């Protein structure tokens, strides 16, 4: 089978499309014929060799965590899923024609494989970081990097829970943030004052690593109310870096419920061929994403 592989850490050029042995589903796992794989910032952080405690990496290795596809192999002890089912979830080395999933759920009706591949990690992350800020219905949550995949999920999940969201993103994404129910503003000179003019901030999320941790602490008045998933230097300022996933099966179940009720939709901004994984990483790393990027097999 074809798989994207890295034999050394480095830039996008280290991503190589190789012929690899097919993986097989061990106990408690399933294998899918991958139809689409999600592209996440953690993918290029792993490719660069960043020290991420939740994702220790031994080279050579495949890459990719999220995927959607068709079940074609079921490991011992797995129940509730059948060969031929359309599922989405998290696994290992998902930039490939076949991948083993460690957590999965049946795809909601009407969802394409490309769309489904964009939900697993971002929904889990969004649910986790909202909880970690401690915001409650009636509170206001500030989100830096609000237009990407995680931000898109945060805005919609928070709205569903009765939490007001102030989203910060580039000028081109202001209408997009408003379409998701957020109060929107841009970066640049005076952004802290613009946020203050929109209301009190009870919690804040740094989703893009834009060097705004000090300002988020200033706006909340408490580093304990700020969570980052993108700035590895956040702990130096007393801010929690959230990099360890919670229950992925629970997150997938909640995603299915929200999607099925029309409360969560994350658009696919761009799809790439498996051979173009390097381009997907370049674009992901450049930021300014509206929704998700996926690789289509």
N, C-alpha and C positions, 0 to 999 in steps of 0.2 A: 504494500500500500504506500501511498504518498503521505509524507508527514513533514511539517516544518520543524527543523532541528537547530539547536545551537551547540557548537563544540567549544566555544570560547565566549567570554563576556565581551561586550562592546556595543558598537552602534548598530543600526538597522542592517548593515551589510553582513553581520554574522549570522543572520537568519538564512538557512539553507533548506531548500526543498529536496528531500532525500527519499530513497526507497527504504522502508523499514518493515520489520516484522509486525504482523497484526497483533494487537493486544488481545487478551481474553479476560472474560468476566470471572473473577474469583468469588469466593463466598460473600454474599451481601452486596454484590455489584451487578451492574448490567453493562452490556456493550451496545453501542449504537452505530449505525451507519450515519456518519455526521452529514447533515445537510447545510448547517451554518454554525459558525463559531463566533462568540462575542469577543471583541477587542477591548481590553481593559487597560487602564494605566499601569496596573500591577504587572501586566505582561512585559511592558518595556522596562519597568524597574527591575524585574527578574533578569531580563536580557542584559541589562547593564551591570548586573552583579551587585546591586544595592543590597545591604544587609537587612533583610526583612525576616524577622523572627518567625512569622507565620508561614513563610514559604522558603525553607532551606533548599538550596539547589546544588545538585551534584551533576557535573558535566561528564559526557554529553547528555543532553536532555531534549525532549520535546517542549512545547510551550502552549499555553492556552488553558483556561479554567472553565469557560462557559461553552455550552453547545446545545443544539437542538437537532433531533434526528429520529431515526426509526430503530426501534429495539430489534436486535438480531441475535442476541445471546444473553442468557440469564444465568447468574451464578446461584450456587446452592443457598437455600434459605431465603431467597427473594420471593415475595408474594405480592399479589395485587397488580402485576404487570405482565403483559403477554408479548410474544414475538409479533412484530408488526405495529405495535403501539407507537404513536407519535409523542415524544417526550422532550422536555427541556430540563437542564440541570447543570450541576457542576461536576467536574472530573479532572482527568489528567491528560495533558498533551492533546488538547482538543483541536488544534490546528492540524487536522489530519482527516483521512478518509474514514477511519474507525477510531473510536475512543471509548474508554471505560468511564462510566459515571459512578460517583460515590453518593450522589443525592439527586433526586429527580422527581418530576411530577408530570402527569399527562398535560399536554398542551390544551389550553382553552379553545373552544370552538371558534373558528374564524381567524385564528392567529396563524400567520405564515411562519415557516421555519426561520426566515431571516429576522422577523420581529421577535420570535420567541427566544432566539439566541442572545438577545440583548437584555434579558430580564434577570437571570439568576443572581449574579454577583451584585449588581446595582441595587436590586430590591433588598437583598440581605443587608447590604451596607447601609442603605437608607433607613431601614427599620432599626438597625443597631445604633446608628449615631443619633437619631432622633431620641431614642430612649436614653442614651448616655448624657445628653444635654439636660435632661430632666424637665423639658418643657411640657406643659399641660394644656388642655383646652382653654382658650382665652389668653394664652401667652403669645408672645411674638418671637419668632425664630429668624435670625439673620443667616443667610446662606451666601458665602463667597464661592464663585464658580457654579452658579445656579443653573446654567443652561445645559450642562453635560448630562450623562446618563444618570449618575447618582443624584445630581441636583434636580433633574426632571422628576425622579421618583420621590425625592424628599418633598418637593413642592406639592405634589398631588396627595401623598399620604398625609402630610401635615394638614392640608385643607380638609381632607376627609375626617380628620380628628378634631377639627375646630380650632386649629392653631393658625394664627396669622403668620405669613412668611414675607420677609423682605429679601428679594433676590438681587445679587450683584452680578452683572455680566457685561460683555461688550455692547457697544451701541447697537450693533446689528441684531442682537437677541432680546431687546427690550420688549417688543411686542410678543415674542414667544413666551417670555416669563409671565407677562400679563395674561396670556391665553391660558396659563396653568393656574391662575388665581393669585399670583404673587403681586406685591407692591415691588416695582422694579426701579433700579438705579444703576448707574455706570461707575466704573473705576475712574481714576484720574483725580486731579486736584479738587479738593473739597468734598470727596466722597463720604468722609466721616460725617460732615455736617449735613450732607444730603440724607444720610441714613437717619440721623437724629431727627430731622424734620419729618420723617415718616412715622416715628413713634418709638416707644420704649423697646429695648432689646432685652429679652429674658434669657436667650441662649444663642450661640453662634456656631456655625460650621465652616471650616476651611476645607473645601473640596478640591481646590486647584493648586495650592502651594504658591500663591501669588505674593508671598511676603507680607501678609496682612495680619499676622498673629497679634502683634502688639496693639493694633487698632481694634481688633475684635475683643481683646481683653479690656481695653479702655471703654468700649461701648457697652459691654455686659457688666463691667465693674468687678469681675471675678473670673480668674483663669479657670476655675473649676466648671464654669458654664460654657467653655469653649472646647470644641473637639476638632481635631484635624485628622484627615486621612491622607494628606499630601505633603506635609512639611515635617521631615524627619527631625528638624531642630525644634519643634514645638515644645517638647519636654523641658528644654532649657529655659523656657519662659513660664513653666508651671502648667502648661496645657497638655492634655492627654492626647497622645497619638493612638488612634484606634486602628489596629491592623489585624486583629484576631477575630475571625468570624464567629458568630453565634450559631444557632441551629439553622442550617441551610434547609432541611426539610420543612421546618415551620415557616421559614420565609417564603419558600416556594408555594406552600399551601395558601399563605396570605396573598401572594401575588396572583394566584389563580382566582381567588375570590374577588380581589379588586379589579382584575382585568375583566372577569365575567360580568361584573356589575357596572362596567363602564367607568370605573373610578381611577383607572391607571392605564395610561398609554404612553409608551416611550417610542418616538419615531426613529427610524433608521435613517441617519443622515447620508451614509454611503456604504456600499457593499464592494468587497474586493475579492478577486480570485485567490486561491490558495498560493499561487506563485507570486502574488503581489503583497505578501504579508509585510515585507519591508516598507512598502508605501503606506500600509495601514498604520504601522508603528510611527512613521514620520508624521503623518497627519494627526494621530492621537497625541503625540508628544507636543505638537505645535499648539494644541488646545483649541479654544473657540468652537468646540463641538456643540451642535444642537441635537441632543438625543444620543444615538449610539452609532458605532461603526461595527460592521460585522464582516467576516470572511465567509464566502459562499463556496461550498464544495460541489 
